[in-house]
Amino acid sequence: MKAVIIYKGRYGATKQYAEWLQEDLRIPAVCSDDVTTQLSGSDIVILGSSVYIGKLELAKWLKRNLDTLRGKKLLFFVVCGTHANETEKLESYLATGIPKEMRSDVDAFYLPGRLDIGKLTWLDRFMLKMGAQLAKDPQVKKEMLTDYNDVKRQNLAALIQKYNSYMSVPQL
Ligand SMILES: Cc1cc2nc3c(=O)[nH]c(=O)nc-3n(C[C@H](O)[C@H](O)[C@H](O)COP(=O)(O)O)c2cc1C
């Protein structure tokens, strides 16, 4: 079975996960902006996207490529700042960002991300501050404006296990 990783992020967290997967699974990783023919002939597609203001970075690309992705096994990793225990919020990112027709075909994995406020563009920093102002809980507000880095290779274990389970199924 042939597989490929397609990802989109802004500041490197999603890219880092994609590169680790590329090394571990020995399959190509391509930024969605650079995809040409890599999807054709792939049976498994690992999709990776970060989240900005509730939206998947990959959302537009997914819509455009819906037909090409149909019938393929899809593993989706979402990279964001939302805590793992906020399941409803995490699931809402996929519920709104993935075309309806695709949702039931996707295995989802939520991976913790990274925030380095000093590296953000002026606009992203502004958006982050706006978002923090809207937060009612002072603790949440503080957390939103604090750097973090939870990007770790071991966070990929469940995804890799799922991928291997697909690869070990004999094809008819
Ligand atoms: C302006 C801004 C908005 C964000 N919005 C969200 C959000 O709505 N939900 C969330 O969980 N994380 C949010 N984040 C956190 C990012 O998803 C997180 O930093 C992620 O690791 C970025 O990955 P990337 O570097 O691959 O783009 C936001 C970060 C910024 C700077």
PDBQT file of the ligand as one rigid body, heavy atoms in Angstrom, charges set to zero:
ROOT
HETATM    1  C1  LIG A 201      -3.697  33.686  16.539  1.00  0.00    +0.000 C 
HETATM    2  C2  LIG A 201      -3.742  32.276  17.049  1.00  0.00    +0.000 A 
HETATM    3  C3  LIG A 201      -4.967  31.626  17.118  1.00  0.00    +0.000 A 
HETATM    4  C4  LIG A 201      -5.041  30.319  17.607  1.00  0.00    +0.000 A 
HETATM    5  N1  LIG A 201      -6.276  29.719  17.684  1.00  0.00    +0.000 NA
HETATM    6  C5  LIG A 201      -6.365  28.492  18.255  1.00  0.00    +0.000 A 
HETATM    7  C6  LIG A 201      -7.648  27.884  18.427  1.00  0.00    +0.000 A 
HETATM    8  O1  LIG A 201      -8.688  28.397  18.033  1.00  0.00    +0.000 OA
HETATM    9  N2  LIG A 201      -7.677  26.681  19.041  1.00  0.00    +0.000 N 
HETATM   10  C7  LIG A 201      -6.559  26.050  19.484  1.00  0.00    +0.000 A 
HETATM   11  O2  LIG A 201      -6.656  24.974  20.073  1.00  0.00    +0.000 OA
HETATM   12  N3  LIG A 201      -5.331  26.579  19.291  1.00  0.00    +0.000 NA
HETATM   13  C8  LIG A 201      -5.221  27.778  18.687  1.00  0.00    +0.000 A 
HETATM   14  N4  LIG A 201      -3.986  28.361  18.510  1.00  0.00    +0.000 N 
HETATM   15  C9  LIG A 201      -2.769  27.585  18.863  1.00  0.00    +0.000 C 
HETATM   16  C10 LIG A 201      -2.121  26.922  17.615  1.00  0.00    +0.000 C 
HETATM   17  O3  LIG A 201      -3.014  26.019  17.009  1.00  0.00    +0.000 OA
HETATM   18  C11 LIG A 201      -0.842  26.208  18.068  1.00  0.00    +0.000 C 
HETATM   19  O4  LIG A 201       0.103  27.203  18.417  1.00  0.00    +0.000 OA
HETATM   20  C12 LIG A 201      -0.250  25.258  17.035  1.00  0.00    +0.000 C 
HETATM   21  O5  LIG A 201       0.796  24.535  17.614  1.00  0.00    +0.000 OA
HETATM   22  C13 LIG A 201       0.292  25.972  15.804  1.00  0.00    +0.000 C 
HETATM   23  O6  LIG A 201       0.867  25.025  14.941  1.00  0.00    +0.000 OA
HETATM   24  P1  LIG A 201       1.686  25.460  13.635  1.00  0.00    +0.000 P 
HETATM   25  O7  LIG A 201       2.963  26.072  14.109  1.00  0.00    +0.000 OA
HETATM   26  O8  LIG A 201       1.917  24.189  12.892  1.00  0.00    +0.000 OA
HETATM   27  O9  LIG A 201       0.816  26.400  12.866  1.00  0.00    +0.000 OA
HETATM   28  C14 LIG A 201      -3.872  29.643  18.019  1.00  0.00    +0.000 A 
HETATM   29  C15 LIG A 201      -2.631  30.309  17.933  1.00  0.00    +0.000 A 
HETATM   30  C16 LIG A 201      -2.566  31.610  17.455  1.00  0.00    +0.000 A 
HETATM   31  C17 LIG A 201      -1.226  32.297  17.366  1.00  0.00    +0.000 C 
ENDROOT
TORSDOF 0
